[in-house]
Amino acid sequence: MKQSFLVSCLLVSVTALPSARPKHGGEPSSTDFPLWTGGPSSTLRRNNVSASESSVLIDKDILFWENYGPTVTGFYVSDEFNIADTTVLNVSFGVVNCTDKNSWNPGGILGIGLIGFQTIAAQTGQPIPGLLDQMKAEQVITASTYGIYLGGQSYWDEAPGEITFGGYNPSRFSGTLVPLPLAPSPDQFPRLQIWLSSVSVTTNGKTELLRPETPNALGTSILLDTGSPGSAIPSSMYYQLTEVLEVNPVTNQVDCEYLNSDGGLTYTFYGFDGKYADIWVPFKQVIRPFVSDVCYFTITPEYDCSRGATHFSCTTLGEDFLRAAYIYVNYDNSTISIAQAAYEIPNLYPDGIEQVGSRSQAPLIVQQLV
């Protein structure tokens, strides 16, 4: 069940529906969307959509459903979508009629999955093309890829991040991007899942290796989720961590002194040909101060995400992990590449961006708001 996407710290500022191209010559409106990689289509609240304010808004007369926690339903429209000073035509949005303002982001969600990773139409059971599909179809980009860099080293760091469509930015990571195979999701729906082989915790110069209890030699399948502020790992690993760090497993409260230490966690992921990728996450990214001398661990045990009669648990790596990593998603060859994020960068938009595909089109960069 998707519960925490609403408090994502990765916001993308875009020009979008409902007034992407007003009939009477007005300027397009700007909307901030929480960015959600992989699964869903882009969605908007119903009261943010006005057909009278757009000359190109089209009701597609197709119903949809999605599960963000509670199941939501609605209908599809299409409109122009302006991102990084580039207009993409015929972008589909799911319009949701939601009255609980505390449980739905006012601007909706920007989903950047491909067909097969998208919301399905209720009448036909078929996926609806999303933003990335349309960007490639209109040759705005020539490869179905994007790179994500969240910026600052902690949730209170206001350093901007970015998403690069159609390529990746080598200045945002150190070392080499290591390609990882996609792992199956618990319910077999396609998602951005990879194999987590182990987590090592380093405190006071000593390192302890933690492995998931799983019969699979590759590790445990885990979701990369820009919509979650924290992470959920296999229960066996979580309770080992609580013992090492003396985390209260009921409240998740932890000693604030860890914020002043040079320790942290090393996540190890299975790659191709027996290769592995390591990502170092300092304690200041997984421990957050609440009030004076009270801190909380952002990692929790796996959670129940059963649907109907199908029972299974889900694990995720959210913002607390992703701030330490550069993620490059390549849908064309079904891989996710990962590297250690780089922070000391004097120029936010350097000239060294690597494009994938034809050189006739430049990749797009969208700056994050935090």
C-alpha positions as CSV (number, residue, x, y, z in Angstrom):
1,M,0.0,0.0,0.0
2,K,1.3,3.4,-1.0
3,Q,1.0,5.6,2.1
4,S,3.8,8.1,2.1
5,F,4.1,9.6,-1.4
6,L,2.3,12.7,-0.3
7,V,5.3,14.0,1.8
8,S,7.9,13.4,-0.8
9,C,10.7,16.0,-0.8
10,L,11.3,15.6,-4.5
11,L,9.1,18.2,-6.2
12,V,9.3,19.1,-9.9
13,S,8.2,22.5,-11.0
14,V,6.3,22.2,-14.3
15,T,3.8,24.0,-16.4
16,A,0.8,21.8,-16.8
17,L,-2.9,21.3,-16.8
18,P,-5.4,22.8,-16.3
19,S,-4.3,25.9,-18.3
20,A,-1.4,24.7,-20.4
21,R,-2.6,26.7,-23.3
22,P,-5.5,29.0,-22.4
23,K,-8.1,29.9,-25.0
24,H,-7.8,33.7,-24.5
25,G,-4.0,34.1,-24.7
26,G,-3.1,34.0,-21.0
27,E,0.1,32.6,-19.6
28,P,0.4,28.9,-18.7
29,S,0.1,28.1,-15.1
30,S,2.8,26.5,-13.0
31,T,2.2,23.5,-10.7
32,D,4.5,21.6,-8.3
33,F,4.2,17.8,-8.6
34,P,5.7,15.3,-6.2
35,L,7.7,13.0,-8.5
36,W,6.9,9.3,-8.4
37,T,9.2,7.0,-10.3
38,G,7.9,3.9,-11.9
39,G,4.4,2.8,-11.1
40,P,1.7,5.4,-11.5
41,S,0.5,7.7,-14.3
42,S,0.4,11.4,-13.7
43,T,-2.7,12.5,-11.7
44,L,-4.5,15.7,-10.7
45,R,-7.3,16.5,-8.3
46,R,-10.6,17.1,-10.0
47,N,-11.0,20.6,-8.8
48,N,-7.6,21.5,-10.5
49,V,-9.0,20.7,-13.9
50,S,-11.1,23.1,-15.9
51,A,-11.9,22.4,-19.5
52,S,-12.9,26.1,-20.1
53,E,-9.3,27.2,-19.3
54,S,-7.6,25.1,-21.8
55,S,-7.9,25.0,-25.6
56,V,-6.5,21.5,-25.9
57,L,-7.9,19.7,-22.9
58,I,-9.6,16.4,-24.1
59,D,-11.7,14.1,-22.1
60,K,-10.6,10.6,-23.2
61,D,-13.7,8.9,-21.8
62,I,-11.6,6.2,-20.2
63,L,-11.8,5.3,-16.5
64,F,-8.8,4.4,-14.4
65,W,-8.0,2.9,-11.1
66,E,-4.8,3.1,-8.9
67,N,-3.8,2.0,-5.4
68,Y,-1.9,4.7,-3.5
69,G,-3.0,3.3,-0.1
70,P,-6.8,3.6,-0.5
71,T,-7.8,2.7,-4.0
72,V,-8.6,5.8,-6.2
73,T,-10.6,6.0,-9.4
74,G,-11.2,8.6,-11.9
75,F,-11.1,9.4,-15.6
76,Y,-8.4,10.3,-18.1
77,V,-7.9,13.6,-20.0
78,S,-5.0,14.7,-22.2
79,D,-3.4,18.1,-22.5
80,E,-0.2,19.9,-23.4
81,F,2.5,19.7,-20.8
82,N,5.4,22.1,-20.5
83,I,8.6,20.9,-18.9
84,A,12.1,22.5,-19.0
85,D,10.8,25.0,-21.6
86,T,9.7,22.2,-23.9
87,T,6.1,21.4,-24.7
88,V,4.9,17.8,-24.9
89,L,1.6,17.2,-26.6
90,N,-1.2,14.8,-25.7
91,V,0.0,13.9,-22.2
92,S,-2.5,11.7,-20.3
93,F,-3.5,12.6,-16.8
94,G,-5.8,10.7,-14.4
95,V,-8.3,13.1,-12.8
96,V,-9.1,12.0,-9.3
97,N,-12.2,13.2,-7.4
98,C,-10.7,13.3,-3.9
99,T,-12.3,15.3,-1.0
100,D,-9.8,14.5,1.8
101,K,-7.3,17.4,1.4
102,N,-5.0,15.8,4.0
103,S,-4.5,12.6,2.0
104,W,-4.0,13.9,-1.5
105,N,-1.4,16.4,-2.8
106,P,-3.1,19.5,-4.2
107,G,-1.1,19.4,-7.4
108,G,-1.4,15.6,-8.0
109,I,1.6,13.3,-8.9
110,L,4.0,13.3,-11.8
111,G,4.4,9.6,-12.7
112,I,7.2,8.8,-15.1
113,G,6.8,5.1,-15.8
114,L,6.4,3.5,-19.2
115,I,3.7,1.4,-20.7
116,G,3.6,-1.7,-18.5
117,F,4.6,0.5,-15.5
118,Q,1.5,2.6,-15.7
119,T,-2.0,2.9,-14.3
120,I,-4.5,0.7,-16.2
121,A,-7.7,1.7,-17.9
122,A,-10.7,0.3,-16.0
123,Q,-12.8,-0.6,-19.1
124,T,-10.1,-2.2,-21.2
125,G,-7.5,-3.3,-18.7
126,Q,-4.8,-1.7,-20.9
127,P,-2.1,0.7,-19.7
128,I,-2.3,4.3,-20.7
129,P,0.8,6.0,-22.3
130,G,2.5,8.4,-19.8
131,L,4.8,11.4,-20.0
132,L,7.9,9.4,-20.9
133,D,6.1,7.5,-23.6
134,Q,4.9,10.8,-25.2
135,M,8.3,12.5,-24.8
136,K,9.9,9.7,-26.9
137,A,7.0,9.5,-29.4
138,E,7.4,13.2,-30.1
139,Q,11.2,12.9,-30.3
140,V,11.7,15.3,-27.4
141,I,14.0,12.5,-26.2
142,T,15.3,9.6,-28.2
143,A,15.7,7.1,-25.4
144,S,13.3,6.1,-22.6
145,T,15.7,6.9,-19.8
146,Y,16.2,9.4,-17.0
147,G,18.7,10.1,-14.2
148,I,17.7,11.3,-10.7
149,Y,19.8,13.3,-8.3
150,L,18.1,14.5,-5.1
151,G,20.7,17.0,-4.1
152,G,21.4,17.7,-0.4
153,Q,22.8,15.1,2.0
154,S,19.9,15.3,4.4
155,Y,16.2,16.2,4.4
156,W,16.9,19.6,5.8
157,D,19.5,20.4,3.2
158,E,18.1,22.9,0.7
159,A,20.6,22.1,-2.1
160,P,18.6,21.6,-5.4
161,G,18.5,18.3,-7.2
162,E,17.5,17.4,-10.8
163,I,16.0,14.9,-13.1
164,T,17.6,14.4,-16.6
165,F,15.4,13.0,-19.3
166,G,16.9,11.1,-22.2
167,G,20.4,10.7,-20.5
168,Y,22.3,11.1,-17.3
169,N,24.6,13.7,-15.7
170,P,28.1,12.3,-14.8
171,S,28.9,15.3,-12.6
172,R,26.2,14.2,-10.1
173,F,27.9,10.9,-9.1
174,S,31.3,9.6,-8.2
175,G,32.8,6.4,-9.5
176,T,31.0,4.3,-12.2
177,L,27.3,3.7,-12.8
178,V,26.8,0.0,-12.1
179,P,23.8,-1.5,-14.1
180,L,21.5,-3.7,-12.0
181,P,18.8,-6.1,-13.3
182,L,15.2,-5.5,-12.5
183,A,13.9,-7.8,-9.7
184,P,10.3,-9.1,-9.6
185,S,7.8,-7.2,-7.4
186,P,5.8,-9.1,-4.7
187,D,2.5,-8.9,-6.7
188,Q,4.2,-9.3,-10.1
189,F,3.2,-5.8,-11.3
190,P,6.3,-4.2,-13.0
191,R,8.0,-1.7,-10.7
192,L,11.5,-0.3,-10.2
193,Q,12.6,-3.2,-8.0
194,I,16.3,-4.3,-7.6
195,W,18.1,-6.9,-5.6
196,L,19.3,-5.8,-2.1
197,S,22.0,-8.4,-1.1
198,S,23.0,-7.0,2.3
199,V,23.3,-4.0,4.6
200,S,26.4,-3.3,6.6
201,V,26.3,-1.0,9.7
202,T,29.5,0.8,10.8
203,T,29.8,2.2,14.3
204,N,32.9,3.2,16.3
205,G,35.1,1.8,13.6
206,K,33.5,-1.6,13.6
207,T,31.3,-3.1,10.8
208,E,28.6,-5.7,11.1
209,L,27.1,-7.4,8.0
210,L,23.3,-7.9,7.9
211,R,21.7,-10.2,5.3
212,P,18.0,-10.7,4.6
213,E,16.5,-14.1,5.5
214,T,15.6,-15.2,2.0
215,P,16.1,-18.4,0.0
216,N,17.2,-16.3,-3.0
217,A,21.0,-16.1,-3.4
218,L,20.6,-12.7,-5.0
219,G,19.0,-11.1,-2.0
220,T,15.6,-9.5,-1.5
221,S,13.7,-7.6,-4.0
222,I,13.2,-3.9,-3.0
223,L,11.5,-0.9,-4.5
224,L,13.2,2.4,-5.3
225,D,10.6,5.0,-4.3
226,T,11.1,8.8,-4.7
227,G,7.6,9.2,-3.1
228,S,8.6,7.8,0.4
229,P,10.6,9.9,2.9
230,G,11.9,6.8,4.7
231,S,12.7,3.2,3.9
232,A,11.2,-0.2,4.8
233,I,13.6,-3.2,4.8
234,P,13.1,-6.9,5.6
235,S,12.1,-7.4,9.2
236,S,15.0,-9.7,9.9
237,M,17.5,-7.0,8.9
238,Y,15.5,-4.2,10.6
239,Y,15.6,-6.0,14.0
240,Q,19.3,-6.7,13.7
241,L,19.8,-3.0,13.0
242,T,17.7,-2.0,16.1
243,E,20.0,-4.2,18.2
244,V,23.2,-2.8,16.9
245,L,22.1,0.9,17.1
246,E,19.9,0.4,20.2
247,V,16.8,1.7,18.3
248,N,13.5,1.4,20.2
249,P,11.6,-1.0,17.9
250,V,8.2,0.3,19.1
251,T,8.8,4.1,18.7
252,N,11.8,4.0,16.4
253,Q,13.6,6.5,18.7
254,V,17.4,6.4,18.5
255,D,20.3,8.1,20.2
256,C,20.9,11.6,18.6
257,E,24.7,11.1,19.2
258,Y,24.8,9.1,16.0
259,L,24.3,12.3,14.1
260,N,27.7,13.5,15.3
261,S,29.5,10.2,14.4
262,D,31.2,9.2,11.1
263,G,29.3,5.9,10.9
264,G,26.6,4.8,8.6
265,L,25.1,2.1,6.5
266,T,26.5,0.4,3.3
267,Y,23.8,-1.0,1.0
268,T,25.0,-3.7,-1.4
269,F,23.1,-4.6,-4.6
270,Y,23.4,-7.5,-7.0
271,G,24.4,-6.5,-10.5
272,F,25.2,-8.4,-13.7
273,D,27.9,-11.1,-14.1
274,G,28.4,-11.4,-10.3
275,K,29.2,-7.7,-9.9
276,Y,27.9,-5.7,-6.9
277,A,27.3,-2.0,-6.2
278,D,27.8,-0.4,-2.8
279,I,26.1,2.8,-1.7
280,W,27.3,4.5,1.6
281,V,24.5,6.2,3.6
282,P,25.7,8.3,6.6
283,F,23.7,8.2,9.8
284,K,22.5,11.8,9.3
285,Q,20.4,10.6,6.3
286,V,18.6,7.9,8.3
287,I,18.3,9.6,11.7
288,R,16.1,12.8,12.0
289,P,15.9,15.1,15.0
290,F,12.5,15.8,16.3
291,V,12.9,17.9,19.4
292,S,15.8,18.5,21.7
293,D,17.6,15.2,22.4
294,V,14.9,13.2,20.6
295,C,15.7,11.6,17.3
296,Y,14.0,9.0,15.1
297,F,15.2,6.3,12.8
298,T,13.8,6.7,9.3
299,I,14.0,2.9,8.5
300,T,11.1,0.7,9.5
301,P,10.4,-3.0,8.9
302,E,8.6,-4.3,5.8
303,Y,4.9,-3.5,5.7
304,D,1.8,-5.4,4.6
305,C,0.6,-4.4,1.2
306,S,-1.8,-7.2,0.5
307,R,-4.5,-6.8,-2.1
308,G,-7.7,-8.8,-1.7
309,A,-6.9,-12.4,-1.2
310,T,-3.3,-12.0,-2.2
311,H,-1.1,-11.5,0.8
312,F,2.5,-10.2,0.6
313,S,4.8,-7.6,2.2
314,C,6.6,-4.7,0.6
315,T,10.1,-3.2,1.1
316,T,11.2,0.2,-0.2
317,L,14.2,2.5,-0.4
318,G,13.0,6.0,-0.1
319,E,14.4,9.5,0.2
320,D,16.7,8.7,3.1
321,F,18.6,6.2,0.9
322,L,18.1,8.0,-2.5
323,R,19.8,11.2,-1.4
324,A,23.0,9.1,-1.2
325,A,22.7,7.6,-4.7
326,Y,22.4,8.6,-8.3
327,I,19.8,6.5,-10.1
328,Y,19.8,6.1,-13.8
329,V,16.7,4.2,-15.2
330,N,16.9,2.8,-18.7
331,Y,13.5,1.3,-19.7
332,D,14.9,0.4,-23.2
333,N,17.1,-2.3,-21.8
334,S,15.2,-2.9,-18.5
335,T,18.1,-1.9,-16.2
336,I,18.6,0.5,-13.3
337,S,22.1,1.8,-12.8
338,I,23.3,3.1,-9.5
339,A,26.3,5.1,-8.2
340,Q,27.3,7.1,-5.2
341,A,25.9,10.6,-5.3
342,A,28.3,13.5,-5.5
343,Y,27.6,16.7,-3.5
344,E,30.4,19.2,-4.0
345,I,29.4,20.5,-7.4
346,P,30.1,24.1,-8.2
347,N,27.9,24.2,-11.4
348,L,24.4,22.9,-11.3
349,Y,24.1,22.5,-15.0
350,P,27.4,21.6,-16.6
351,D,28.0,20.8,-20.2
352,G,29.0,17.2,-19.6
353,I,25.6,15.5,-19.7
354,E,25.6,12.1,-21.4
355,Q,22.7,11.7,-23.8
356,V,21.5,8.2,-24.8
357,G,20.3,7.7,-28.4
358,S,20.5,10.2,-31.3
359,R,22.5,13.4,-30.8
360,S,19.9,15.4,-32.7
361,Q,18.0,16.1,-29.4
362,A,19.4,17.3,-26.1
363,P,18.3,15.8,-22.8
364,L,16.1,17.8,-20.6
365,I,16.9,18.9,-17.1
366,V,14.2,19.8,-14.5
367,Q,15.3,21.4,-11.3
368,Q,13.9,20.1,-8.1
369,L,12.2,22.3,-5.5
370,V,12.8,21.4,-1.8
